[in-house]
Amino acid sequence: MRLLIMGNSGSGKSTRARALAAQHDLVHLDLDTIVWEPGKIAVARAPEQVQAELLAFATTQDRWVAEGCYGDVIEAALPFCSELVFMNPGLDVCLANNRRRPWEPHKYASMAEQQSKLDFLLDWVAAYYTRDDTLSYLQQRRLFDAFAGNKREVVTLG
C-alpha cells in the first residue's frame, strides 16, 4: 500500500494520513518536511533536493502514506503510489479546520507565533479555488482527473 493524499490546507490530509499510517502500519511522510528548509517557515528547499528526498522515500519504503498540497511534488510521486486520495471537503471546512488547528511545534516556536500567521493562512486557503499555481485546486483537480490508477475523492470528512 502506497497512498498519496492531496488537498487544500485544512482539508484533513494530515489527520487522514496519521490514521491510515496507524491502522495499516504505514510510514508517514508530511511533504512539508521535504519541501521546506528544516526549522524555517516558507523557506523552500532547492527543487533538486526535494525530488531527491521524495525519490529516496518512495523507492525505499514498501508501505507508505504521503500527504501535502504541492502539486509538483504530488505529480512526481504519482508513479510510485498505489492510490491517490483527493481531500476536497470545500472551503468552509478548510477554513474552520485551520482556525482550530492545534499548535504545530515542528513548524512554530509557540502557539502565539502560529496564531500570528493565521490571517495570512486563511487568505491563502481561501484563494485555493481561484489560483492557478502548483498549490491550487485547479492543479490538484487536473492531477486527480488525469490519474489512471486507483483514486478516490473525499468530499465529506468523518
MODELLER restraints for C-alpha pairs under 7 A, 6 or more apart:
rsr = mdl.restraints
at = mdl.atoms
rsr.add(forms.Gaussian(group=physical.xy_distance, feature=features.Distance(at['CA:1:A'], at['CA:63:A']), mean=5.09, stdev=0.5))
rsr.add(forms.Gaussian(group=physical.xy_distance, feature=features.Distance(at['CA:1:A'], at['CA:64:A']), mean=6.48, stdev=0.5))
rsr.add(forms.Gaussian(group=physical.xy_distance, feature=features.Distance(at['CA:1:A'], at['CA:82:A']), mean=6.12, stdev=0.5))
rsr.add(forms.Gaussian(group=physical.xy_distance, feature=features.Distance(at['CA:2:A'], at['CA:63:A']), mean=5.43, stdev=0.5))
rsr.add(forms.Gaussian(group=physical.xy_distance, feature=features.Distance(at['CA:2:A'], at['CA:64:A']), mean=4.79, stdev=0.5))
rsr.add(forms.Gaussian(group=physical.xy_distance, feature=features.Distance(at['CA:2:A'], at['CA:65:A']), mean=5.76, stdev=0.5))
rsr.add(forms.Gaussian(group=physical.xy_distance, feature=features.Distance(at['CA:2:A'], at['CA:81:A']), mean=4.79, stdev=0.5))
rsr.add(forms.Gaussian(group=physical.xy_distance, feature=features.Distance(at['CA:2:A'], at['CA:82:A']), mean=5.02, stdev=0.5))
rsr.add(forms.Gaussian(group=physical.xy_distance, feature=features.Distance(at['CA:2:A'], at['CA:83:A']), mean=6.56, stdev=0.5))
rsr.add(forms.Gaussian(group=physical.xy_distance, feature=features.Distance(at['CA:3:A'], at['CA:64:A']), mean=6.22, stdev=0.5))
rsr.add(forms.Gaussian(group=physical.xy_distance, feature=features.Distance(at['CA:3:A'], at['CA:65:A']), mean=4.51, stdev=0.5))
rsr.add(forms.Gaussian(group=physical.xy_distance, feature=features.Distance(at['CA:3:A'], at['CA:66:A']), mean=6.32, stdev=0.5))
rsr.add(forms.Gaussian(group=physical.xy_distance, feature=features.Distance(at['CA:3:A'], at['CA:81:A']), mean=5.64, stdev=0.5))
rsr.add(forms.Gaussian(group=physical.xy_distance, feature=features.Distance(at['CA:3:A'], at['CA:82:A']), mean=6.03, stdev=0.5))
rsr.add(forms.Gaussian(group=physical.xy_distance, feature=features.Distance(at['CA:3:A'], at['CA:83:A']), mean=5.05, stdev=0.5))
rsr.add(forms.Gaussian(group=physical.xy_distance, feature=features.Distance(at['CA:3:A'], at['CA:84:A']), mean=6.06, stdev=0.5))
rsr.add(forms.Gaussian(group=physical.xy_distance, feature=features.Distance(at['CA:4:A'], at['CA:65:A']), mean=5.78, stdev=0.5))
rsr.add(forms.Gaussian(group=physical.xy_distance, feature=features.Distance(at['CA:4:A'], at['CA:66:A']), mean=5.00, stdev=0.5))
rsr.add(forms.Gaussian(group=physical.xy_distance, feature=features.Distance(at['CA:4:A'], at['CA:67:A']), mean=5.85, stdev=0.5))
rsr.add(forms.Gaussian(group=physical.xy_distance, feature=features.Distance(at['CA:4:A'], at['CA:81:A']), mean=6.16, stdev=0.5))
rsr.add(forms.Gaussian(group=physical.xy_distance, feature=features.Distance(at['CA:4:A'], at['CA:83:A']), mean=6.31, stdev=0.5))
rsr.add(forms.Gaussian(group=physical.xy_distance, feature=features.Distance(at['CA:4:A'], at['CA:84:A']), mean=4.92, stdev=0.5))
rsr.add(forms.Gaussian(group=physical.xy_distance, feature=features.Distance(at['CA:4:A'], at['CA:85:A']), mean=6.10, stdev=0.5))
rsr.add(forms.Gaussian(group=physical.xy_distance, feature=features.Distance(at['CA:5:A'], at['CA:13:A']), mean=6.14, stdev=0.5))
rsr.add(forms.Gaussian(group=physical.xy_distance, feature=features.Distance(at['CA:5:A'], at['CA:66:A']), mean=6.17, stdev=0.5))
rsr.add(forms.Gaussian(group=physical.xy_distance, feature=features.Distance(at['CA:5:A'], at['CA:67:A']), mean=4.54, stdev=0.5))
rsr.add(forms.Gaussian(group=physical.xy_distance, feature=features.Distance(at['CA:5:A'], at['CA:68:A']), mean=6.57, stdev=0.5))
rsr.add(forms.Gaussian(group=physical.xy_distance, feature=features.Distance(at['CA:5:A'], at['CA:84:A']), mean=6.02, stdev=0.5))
rsr.add(forms.Gaussian(group=physical.xy_distance, feature=features.Distance(at['CA:5:A'], at['CA:85:A']), mean=4.66, stdev=0.5))
rsr.add(forms.Gaussian(group=physical.xy_distance, feature=features.Distance(at['CA:5:A'], at['CA:86:A']), mean=5.99, stdev=0.5))
rsr.add(forms.Gaussian(group=physical.xy_distance, feature=features.Distance(at['CA:6:A'], at['CA:13:A']), mean=6.52, stdev=0.5))
rsr.add(forms.Gaussian(group=physical.xy_distance, feature=features.Distance(at['CA:6:A'], at['CA:67:A']), mean=5.72, stdev=0.5))
rsr.add(forms.Gaussian(group=physical.xy_distance, feature=features.Distance(at['CA:6:A'], at['CA:68:A']), mean=5.21, stdev=0.5))
rsr.add(forms.Gaussian(group=physical.xy_distance, feature=features.Distance(at['CA:6:A'], at['CA:69:A']), mean=5.36, stdev=0.5))
rsr.add(forms.Gaussian(group=physical.xy_distance, feature=features.Distance(at['CA:6:A'], at['CA:85:A']), mean=6.34, stdev=0.5))
rsr.add(forms.Gaussian(group=physical.xy_distance, feature=features.Distance(at['CA:6:A'], at['CA:86:A']), mean=5.15, stdev=0.5))
rsr.add(forms.Gaussian(group=physical.xy_distance, feature=features.Distance(at['CA:6:A'], at['CA:87:A']), mean=6.04, stdev=0.5))
rsr.add(forms.Gaussian(group=physical.xy_distance, feature=features.Distance(at['CA:7:A'], at['CA:13:A']), mean=6.65, stdev=0.5))
rsr.add(forms.Gaussian(group=physical.xy_distance, feature=features.Distance(at['CA:7:A'], at['CA:68:A']), mean=6.81, stdev=0.5))
rsr.add(forms.Gaussian(group=physical.xy_distance, feature=features.Distance(at['CA:7:A'], at['CA:69:A']), mean=5.38, stdev=0.5))
rsr.add(forms.Gaussian(group=physical.xy_distance, feature=features.Distance(at['CA:7:A'], at['CA:86:A']), mean=5.77, stdev=0.5))
rsr.add(forms.Gaussian(group=physical.xy_distance, feature=features.Distance(at['CA:7:A'], at['CA:87:A']), mean=4.81, stdev=0.5))
rsr.add(forms.Gaussian(group=physical.xy_distance, feature=features.Distance(at['CA:7:A'], at['CA:88:A']), mean=6.15, stdev=0.5))
rsr.add(forms.Gaussian(group=physical.xy_distance, feature=features.Distance(at['CA:8:A'], at['CA:69:A']), mean=5.95, stdev=0.5))
rsr.add(forms.Gaussian(group=physical.xy_distance, feature=features.Distance(at['CA:8:A'], at['CA:125:A']), mean=6.75, stdev=0.5))
rsr.add(forms.Gaussian(group=physical.xy_distance, feature=features.Distance(at['CA:8:A'], at['CA:128:A']), mean=6.84, stdev=0.5))
rsr.add(forms.Gaussian(group=physical.xy_distance, feature=features.Distance(at['CA:9:A'], at['CA:94:A']), mean=6.41, stdev=0.5))
rsr.add(forms.Gaussian(group=physical.xy_distance, feature=features.Distance(at['CA:9:A'], at['CA:125:A']), mean=6.22, stdev=0.5))
rsr.add(forms.Gaussian(group=physical.xy_distance, feature=features.Distance(at['CA:10:A'], at['CA:94:A']), mean=4.20, stdev=0.5))
rsr.add(forms.Gaussian(group=physical.xy_distance, feature=features.Distance(at['CA:10:A'], at['CA:95:A']), mean=6.59, stdev=0.5))
rsr.add(forms.Gaussian(group=physical.xy_distance, feature=features.Distance(at['CA:10:A'], at['CA:97:A']), mean=5.05, stdev=0.5))
rsr.add(forms.Gaussian(group=physical.xy_distance, feature=features.Distance(at['CA:10:A'], at['CA:98:A']), mean=5.22, stdev=0.5))
rsr.add(forms.Gaussian(group=physical.xy_distance, feature=features.Distance(at['CA:11:A'], at['CA:87:A']), mean=5.76, stdev=0.5))
rsr.add(forms.Gaussian(group=physical.xy_distance, feature=features.Distance(at['CA:11:A'], at['CA:88:A']), mean=6.35, stdev=0.5))
rsr.add(forms.Gaussian(group=physical.xy_distance, feature=features.Distance(at['CA:11:A'], at['CA:89:A']), mean=6.16, stdev=0.5))
rsr.add(forms.Gaussian(group=physical.xy_distance, feature=features.Distance(at['CA:11:A'], at['CA:93:A']), mean=6.96, stdev=0.5))
rsr.add(forms.Gaussian(group=physical.xy_distance, feature=features.Distance(at['CA:11:A'], at['CA:94:A']), mean=5.03, stdev=0.5))
rsr.add(forms.Gaussian(group=physical.xy_distance, feature=features.Distance(at['CA:12:A'], at['CA:87:A']), mean=6.73, stdev=0.5))
rsr.add(forms.Gaussian(group=physical.xy_distance, feature=features.Distance(at['CA:13:A'], at['CA:67:A']), mean=6.07, stdev=0.5))
rsr.add(forms.Gaussian(group=physical.xy_distance, feature=features.Distance(at['CA:13:A'], at['CA:68:A']), mean=6.96, stdev=0.5))
rsr.add(forms.Gaussian(group=physical.xy_distance, feature=features.Distance(at['CA:13:A'], at['CA:87:A']), mean=6.53, stdev=0.5))
rsr.add(forms.Gaussian(group=physical.xy_distance, feature=features.Distance(at['CA:14:A'], at['CA:67:A']), mean=6.61, stdev=0.5))
rsr.add(forms.Gaussian(group=physical.xy_distance, feature=features.Distance(at['CA:17:A'], at['CA:28:A']), mean=6.86, stdev=0.5))
rsr.add(forms.Gaussian(group=physical.xy_distance, feature=features.Distance(at['CA:17:A'], at['CA:65:A']), mean=6.18, stdev=0.5))
rsr.add(forms.Gaussian(group=physical.xy_distance, feature=features.Distance(at['CA:17:A'], at['CA:67:A']), mean=6.77, stdev=0.5))
rsr.add(forms.Gaussian(group=physical.xy_distance, feature=features.Distance(at['CA:18:A'], at['CA:28:A']), mean=6.93, stdev=0.5))
rsr.add(forms.Gaussian(group=physical.xy_distance, feature=features.Distance(at['CA:21:A'], at['CA:27:A']), mean=6.21, stdev=0.5))
rsr.add(forms.Gaussian(group=physical.xy_distance, feature=features.Distance(at['CA:21:A'], at['CA:28:A']), mean=6.06, stdev=0.5))
rsr.add(forms.Gaussian(group=physical.xy_distance, feature=features.Distance(at['CA:21:A'], at['CA:65:A']), mean=6.60, stdev=0.5))
rsr.add(forms.Gaussian(group=physical.xy_distance, feature=features.Distance(at['CA:26:A'], at['CA:63:A']), mean=5.13, stdev=0.5))
rsr.add(forms.Gaussian(group=physical.xy_distance, feature=features.Distance(at['CA:26:A'], at['CA:64:A']), mean=4.59, stdev=0.5))
rsr.add(forms.Gaussian(group=physical.xy_distance, feature=features.Distance(at['CA:26:A'], at['CA:65:A']), mean=6.26, stdev=0.5))
rsr.add(forms.Gaussian(group=physical.xy_distance, feature=features.Distance(at['CA:27:A'], at['CA:63:A']), mean=6.33, stdev=0.5))
rsr.add(forms.Gaussian(group=physical.xy_distance, feature=features.Distance(at['CA:27:A'], at['CA:64:A']), mean=4.51, stdev=0.5))
rsr.add(forms.Gaussian(group=physical.xy_distance, feature=features.Distance(at['CA:27:A'], at['CA:65:A']), mean=6.18, stdev=0.5))
rsr.add(forms.Gaussian(group=physical.xy_distance, feature=features.Distance(at['CA:28:A'], at['CA:64:A']), mean=5.88, stdev=0.5))
rsr.add(forms.Gaussian(group=physical.xy_distance, feature=features.Distance(at['CA:28:A'], at['CA:65:A']), mean=4.99, stdev=0.5))
rsr.add(forms.Gaussian(group=physical.xy_distance, feature=features.Distance(at['CA:28:A'], at['CA:66:A']), mean=5.80, stdev=0.5))
rsr.add(forms.Gaussian(group=physical.xy_distance, feature=features.Distance(at['CA:29:A'], at['CA:65:A']), mean=6.30, stdev=0.5))
rsr.add(forms.Gaussian(group=physical.xy_distance, feature=features.Distance(at['CA:29:A'], at['CA:66:A']), mean=4.53, stdev=0.5))
rsr.add(forms.Gaussian(group=physical.xy_distance, feature=features.Distance(at['CA:29:A'], at['CA:67:A']), mean=6.47, stdev=0.5))
rsr.add(forms.Gaussian(group=physical.xy_distance, feature=features.Distance(at['CA:30:A'], at['CA:66:A']), mean=5.89, stdev=0.5))
rsr.add(forms.Gaussian(group=physical.xy_distance, feature=features.Distance(at['CA:30:A'], at['CA:67:A']), mean=5.29, stdev=0.5))
rsr.add(forms.Gaussian(group=physical.xy_distance, feature=features.Distance(at['CA:30:A'], at['CA:68:A']), mean=6.32, stdev=0.5))
rsr.add(forms.Gaussian(group=physical.xy_distance, feature=features.Distance(at['CA:31:A'], at['CA:66:A']), mean=6.69, stdev=0.5))
rsr.add(forms.Gaussian(group=physical.xy_distance, feature=features.Distance(at['CA:31:A'], at['CA:67:A']), mean=5.85, stdev=0.5))
rsr.add(forms.Gaussian(group=physical.xy_distance, feature=features.Distance(at['CA:31:A'], at['CA:68:A']), mean=5.18, stdev=0.5))
rsr.add(forms.Gaussian(group=physical.xy_distance, feature=features.Distance(at['CA:32:A'], at['CA:68:A']), mean=6.86, stdev=0.5))
rsr.add(forms.Gaussian(group=physical.xy_distance, feature=features.Distance(at['CA:34:A'], at['CA:50:A']), mean=5.61, stdev=0.5))
rsr.add(forms.Gaussian(group=physical.xy_distance, feature=features.Distance(at['CA:34:A'], at['CA:53:A']), mean=6.65, stdev=0.5))
rsr.add(forms.Gaussian(group=physical.xy_distance, feature=features.Distance(at['CA:35:A'], at['CA:44:A']), mean=5.88, stdev=0.5))
rsr.add(forms.Gaussian(group=physical.xy_distance, feature=features.Distance(at['CA:35:A'], at['CA:45:A']), mean=5.71, stdev=0.5))
rsr.add(forms.Gaussian(group=physical.xy_distance, feature=features.Distance(at['CA:35:A'], at['CA:50:A']), mean=5.74, stdev=0.5))
rsr.add(forms.Gaussian(group=physical.xy_distance, feature=features.Distance(at['CA:36:A'], at['CA:42:A']), mean=6.20, stdev=0.5))
rsr.add(forms.Gaussian(group=physical.xy_distance, feature=features.Distance(at['CA:36:A'], at['CA:43:A']), mean=5.46, stdev=0.5))
rsr.add(forms.Gaussian(group=physical.xy_distance, feature=features.Distance(at['CA:36:A'], at['CA:44:A']), mean=4.51, stdev=0.5))
rsr.add(forms.Gaussian(group=physical.xy_distance, feature=features.Distance(at['CA:36:A'], at['CA:45:A']), mean=5.35, stdev=0.5))
rsr.add(forms.Gaussian(group=physical.xy_distance, feature=features.Distance(at['CA:37:A'], at['CA:43:A']), mean=5.70, stdev=0.5))
rsr.add(forms.Gaussian(group=physical.xy_distance, feature=features.Distance(at['CA:37:A'], at['CA:44:A']), mean=5.88, stdev=0.5))
rsr.add(forms.Gaussian(group=physical.xy_distance, feature=features.Distance(at['CA:37:A'], at['CA:45:A']), mean=5.42, stdev=0.5))
rsr.add(forms.Gaussian(group=physical.xy_distance, feature=features.Distance(at['CA:39:A'], at['CA:107:A']), mean=6.55, stdev=0.5))
rsr.add(forms.Gaussian(group=physical.xy_distance, feature=features.Distance(at['CA:41:A'], at['CA:107:A']), mean=6.49, stdev=0.5))
rsr.add(forms.Gaussian(group=physical.xy_distance, feature=features.Distance(at['CA:58:A'], at['CA:80:A']), mean=6.29, stdev=0.5))
rsr.add(forms.Gaussian(group=physical.xy_distance, feature=features.Distance(at['CA:69:A'], at['CA:135:A']), mean=5.72, stdev=0.5))
rsr.add(forms.Gaussian(group=physical.xy_distance, feature=features.Distance(at['CA:70:A'], at['CA:134:A']), mean=6.02, stdev=0.5))
rsr.add(forms.Gaussian(group=physical.xy_distance, feature=features.Distance(at['CA:70:A'], at['CA:135:A']), mean=5.19, stdev=0.5))
rsr.add(forms.Gaussian(group=physical.xy_distance, feature=features.Distance(at['CA:71:A'], at['CA:134:A']), mean=4.63, stdev=0.5))
rsr.add(forms.Gaussian(group=physical.xy_distance, feature=features.Distance(at['CA:71:A'], at['CA:135:A']), mean=5.65, stdev=0.5))
rsr.add(forms.Gaussian(group=physical.xy_distance, feature=features.Distance(at['CA:71:A'], at['CA:139:A']), mean=6.19, stdev=0.5))
rsr.add(forms.Gaussian(group=physical.xy_distance, feature=features.Distance(at['CA:71:A'], at['CA:140:A']), mean=6.02, stdev=0.5))
rsr.add(forms.Gaussian(group=physical.xy_distance, feature=features.Distance(at['CA:72:A'], at['CA:134:A']), mean=5.91, stdev=0.5))
rsr.add(forms.Gaussian(group=physical.xy_distance, feature=features.Distance(at['CA:75:A'], at['CA:143:A']), mean=6.96, stdev=0.5))
rsr.add(forms.Gaussian(group=physical.xy_distance, feature=features.Distance(at['CA:82:A'], at['CA:150:A']), mean=6.58, stdev=0.5))
rsr.add(forms.Gaussian(group=physical.xy_distance, feature=features.Distance(at['CA:83:A'], at['CA:149:A']), mean=6.64, stdev=0.5))
rsr.add(forms.Gaussian(group=physical.xy_distance, feature=features.Distance(at['CA:83:A'], at['CA:150:A']), mean=4.77, stdev=0.5))
rsr.add(forms.Gaussian(group=physical.xy_distance, feature=features.Distance(at['CA:83:A'], at['CA:151:A']), mean=5.27, stdev=0.5))
rsr.add(forms.Gaussian(group=physical.xy_distance, feature=features.Distance(at['CA:84:A'], at['CA:150:A']), mean=6.42, stdev=0.5))
rsr.add(forms.Gaussian(group=physical.xy_distance, feature=features.Distance(at['CA:84:A'], at['CA:151:A']), mean=4.58, stdev=0.5))
rsr.add(forms.Gaussian(group=physical.xy_distance, feature=features.Distance(at['CA:84:A'], at['CA:152:A']), mean=6.55, stdev=0.5))
rsr.add(forms.Gaussian(group=physical.xy_distance, feature=features.Distance(at['CA:85:A'], at['CA:151:A']), mean=5.68, stdev=0.5))
rsr.add(forms.Gaussian(group=physical.xy_distance, feature=features.Distance(at['CA:85:A'], at['CA:152:A']), mean=5.08, stdev=0.5))
rsr.add(forms.Gaussian(group=physical.xy_distance, feature=features.Distance(at['CA:85:A'], at['CA:153:A']), mean=5.78, stdev=0.5))
rsr.add(forms.Gaussian(group=physical.xy_distance, feature=features.Distance(at['CA:86:A'], at['CA:144:A']), mean=6.99, stdev=0.5))
rsr.add(forms.Gaussian(group=physical.xy_distance, feature=features.Distance(at['CA:86:A'], at['CA:152:A']), mean=6.34, stdev=0.5))
rsr.add(forms.Gaussian(group=physical.xy_distance, feature=features.Distance(at['CA:86:A'], at['CA:153:A']), mean=4.63, stdev=0.5))
rsr.add(forms.Gaussian(group=physical.xy_distance, feature=features.Distance(at['CA:86:A'], at['CA:154:A']), mean=6.07, stdev=0.5))
rsr.add(forms.Gaussian(group=physical.xy_distance, feature=features.Distance(at['CA:87:A'], at['CA:153:A']), mean=6.04, stdev=0.5))
rsr.add(forms.Gaussian(group=physical.xy_distance, feature=features.Distance(at['CA:87:A'], at['CA:154:A']), mean=4.89, stdev=0.5))
rsr.add(forms.Gaussian(group=physical.xy_distance, feature=features.Distance(at['CA:87:A'], at['CA:155:A']), mean=6.49, stdev=0.5))
rsr.add(forms.Gaussian(group=physical.xy_distance, feature=features.Distance(at['CA:88:A'], at['CA:153:A']), mean=6.73, stdev=0.5))
rsr.add(forms.Gaussian(group=physical.xy_distance, feature=features.Distance(at['CA:88:A'], at['CA:154:A']), mean=5.67, stdev=0.5))
rsr.add(forms.Gaussian(group=physical.xy_distance, feature=features.Distance(at['CA:88:A'], at['CA:155:A']), mean=4.84, stdev=0.5))
rsr.add(forms.Gaussian(group=physical.xy_distance, feature=features.Distance(at['CA:89:A'], at['CA:154:A']), mean=6.64, stdev=0.5))
rsr.add(forms.Gaussian(group=physical.xy_distance, feature=features.Distance(at['CA:89:A'], at['CA:155:A']), mean=4.12, stdev=0.5))
rsr.add(forms.Gaussian(group=physical.xy_distance, feature=features.Distance(at['CA:89:A'], at['CA:156:A']), mean=5.34, stdev=0.5))
rsr.add(forms.Gaussian(group=physical.xy_distance, feature=features.Distance(at['CA:89:A'], at['CA:157:A']), mean=6.66, stdev=0.5))
rsr.add(forms.Gaussian(group=physical.xy_distance, feature=features.Distance(at['CA:91:A'], at['CA:126:A']), mean=6.60, stdev=0.5))
rsr.add(forms.Gaussian(group=physical.xy_distance, feature=features.Distance(at['CA:95:A'], at['CA:122:A']), mean=6.27, stdev=0.5))
rsr.add(forms.Gaussian(group=physical.xy_distance, feature=features.Distance(at['CA:95:A'], at['CA:125:A']), mean=6.94, stdev=0.5))
rsr.add(forms.Gaussian(group=physical.xy_distance, feature=features.Distance(at['CA:103:A'], at['CA:111:A']), mean=5.20, stdev=0.5))
rsr.add(forms.Gaussian(group=physical.xy_distance, feature=features.Distance(at['CA:103:A'], at['CA:114:A']), mean=6.95, stdev=0.5))
rsr.add(forms.Gaussian(group=physical.xy_distance, feature=features.Distance(at['CA:108:A'], at['CA:114:A']), mean=5.76, stdev=0.5))
rsr.add(forms.Gaussian(group=physical.xy_distance, feature=features.Distance(at['CA:128:A'], at['CA:136:A']), mean=4.92, stdev=0.5))
rsr.add(forms.Gaussian(group=physical.xy_distance, feature=features.Distance(at['CA:128:A'], at['CA:137:A']), mean=5.60, stdev=0.5))
rsr.add(forms.Gaussian(group=physical.xy_distance, feature=features.Distance(at['CA:129:A'], at['CA:136:A']), mean=6.45, stdev=0.5))
rsr.add(forms.Gaussian(group=physical.xy_distance, feature=features.Distance(at['CA:129:A'], at['CA:137:A']), mean=5.25, stdev=0.5))
rsr.add(forms.Gaussian(group=physical.xy_distance, feature=features.Distance(at['CA:129:A'], at['CA:138:A']), mean=6.98, stdev=0.5))
rsr.add(forms.Gaussian(group=physical.xy_distance, feature=features.Distance(at['CA:132:A'], at['CA:138:A']), mean=5.99, stdev=0.5))
rsr.add(forms.Gaussian(group=physical.xy_distance, feature=features.Distance(at['CA:132:A'], at['CA:139:A']), mean=6.73, stdev=0.5))
rsr.add(forms.Gaussian(group=physical.xy_distance, feature=features.Distance(at['CA:133:A'], at['CA:139:A']), mean=6.65, stdev=0.5))
